[in-house]
Amino acid sequence: MKKNKLLIVLLVLLAIIVLCGAAAGFGYYKYQKTYDAIGEEIIPDDTIFVAETELSPAEARWRVTVYDGFFGKVLGIAGLPTDKTVDAIYELAEIDLGELGEAPYALTAQYRSRNALYTAYLTKDNTEMMLSGEDVLSADDEIALMLEAGTYSLRIESLTDFEKFGGTLTYRCSFSIKDPPPPPPTLVPGKLELEQGEILSFKLLNIPEDITPTISTGLGMAVWAKAGERDWFAAIPIGPAREPGTYNVKISAGEIEYDGTVTVLAYDFDFQDLTVNYGSANVAEATTATALQQYREKIPPLWKTYDEERYWSGKFIRPVEGGYVGTEFGEHRITNGDPSTMRYHYGMDIEVDTGTPIHAPNAGRVVLAEMLLNTGGTVVIEYGGGLKSYFFHMSQIDVTAGDMVAQGDVVGLVGNLGYSTGPHLHYEMRIGDQAVSPSMLFDDGAGLYSADK
Ligand SMILES: [Zn+2]
């Protein structure tokens, strides 16, 4: 009897042990153990290629069910060896693929596997982004990305969920994409045969940031204005009084050394005999010593100034609508039949009613906005590189020095103030102290634009 009792006690203990074991088995997904060998034929033979290099898994979390699902165990393995031997464990973390190429770089990754689903994450500058979800990536799929320059790491998780075992394999690799070589420095000359009143222009592209280009020419003031991060623009005026002939231009900008010639052709300017009534009040007031002194103090000093930034772009528009040109740019003008009064007319006189709005012909910075005795309401706009518009005889000024204006903005109204014989807008375009033809700038073919295309 005692032996039977002992046997019953032993059987009960055995049952308890078995049940506890089973309970532990049901909790397998919380139980994790690192195995030092993978003897169980459970790792699927996935193949992942990134940029044509085959990756080995860097990490695995694998679950195996045993005893027909009654028990299970989890394998958490870092550095899963490719040959599945003990020695290679922990050696594989992230595969450095090195520098793959130049931006923009087309990265491809291919998956070849049984039934696995993939999620890929790309990290650049500490920002991780999921490339594709499980719903779009499947076995025998691939990703193709256009990448900019930078240092990247790519993590691909392959998820398998088989009936008897499943889990994730993680593949890691890092690589970098370098910047493409900068485009070569280039000089783009504009039209090299020009008439008096036209504008010679040059454009420099892709100039290294530590280089400031220089330009020298017998044609007068020439300055470079920045036209972009690595681009520069120079406009050189051919004034109406410029002697026809051949002129030299030298440009230096790093590896660019340009030594060329420009041909200036004569333009047949009109002749005008202007009748001015010196007895009239406004003409008398506009020509006093004080008025002329004020003009000399305000206007010619602006000829030497320029902004290095280029504000203008595209074609210049007409400053006023309607009217007609009473006196063209460059006309040889004498006053009251006296040849000794001969001078060039440096602007274009647009005869139009007082009160007509005057629009900024292009984007720029207002450098002067004042009522002056000689020129009446006066506004000067700098477009960059010393290219400026001068508006005279205005009845009203609607801008202030320092204002930035956009093309088409109203800067004031046409008038008849100062040395003026009737309502009109005197519209003058200058680069430095040389006047250029304003009407040529209404035409796409103007020298100013020829280096800008
Ligand atoms: Zn005029």
Boltz pocket constraint, residues with backbone or C-beta under 6 A from the ligand:
constraints:
  - pocket:
      binder: B
      contacts: [[A, 327], [A, 345], [A, 347], [A, 348], [A, 349], [A, 425], [A, 426], [A, 427]]
      max_distance: 6.0
